[in-house]
Amino acid sequence: MTLAQWLKGIGSNAYAPIVTGPGVGIHDTPHIAYTRTYLWDLSDYYVSSVQAGVIWLLPRTGQTSK
């Protein structure tokens, strides 16, 4: 699954992703309670950190693709 597919699948955009350069931040709220685990298995992004209620993703460029 790609990030775009995950974003499309969660339903309404209650919280827009935070885009900073190549990174993307996803607000870790109850809205994504049942789908947040899929963020750790995306084919185009990987979870780089989780800070202050935001799951930070970076592109897999240079990383081994799944």
N, C-alpha and C positions, 0 to 999 in steps of 0.2 A: 504494500500500500504506500502511496506517496502522501506527502503532506497535503497537497491539494485534494486528494480523495478523502483524507481524514477530515479536513475542514468542511468539505461538502457533506459528509456523512453525519456530522454532529447535529445537524438541524439548523436552528436559527443562529445568527451571529450575535449572541448576547454580548460577547466580549470580542472585539476585533483583535486579531494577532498584533503584536508589537513587532514592527520590522525595523531593525537597526543594522544597516549594511547587509552583510550576508546572513546575519543572525535573525531568528524569529523567536519571539516570546509568546507563550500560550498561558493565559491566566488559569491557574489551577483552582477552579471553583467547583462547587457541587454540580454545575451544569455539565461538566465533562467526567463526572464520577465513574461512569461505566465505560468510557472510551479512552481515558488518559493512558492506560497501559499500552495501547497500540502505538503511542508516540515513541516508545523504546524499540519498535520494530519497523520503523519507516524505511523505505528503500532509498530515499533521496536526502534525508536528514538524520542526524543522531542527536540524542540528548547530551548536551555538554554540561549542564548544571541545573540545579533547582534552587532558586533564591527568592525570598520574600514573596512567596505565592505565585511565582512565575516559573514555568518550565522553559528553559532556553535551549533552542535547537540550532545546530550549525549544519551547513551542507556537507554531504559525504564526499565532496571533491577531494581526491587524494586518499580517501578511505576505501577499504575493501567493501564493495557493494554486496548487499544481501541478495 
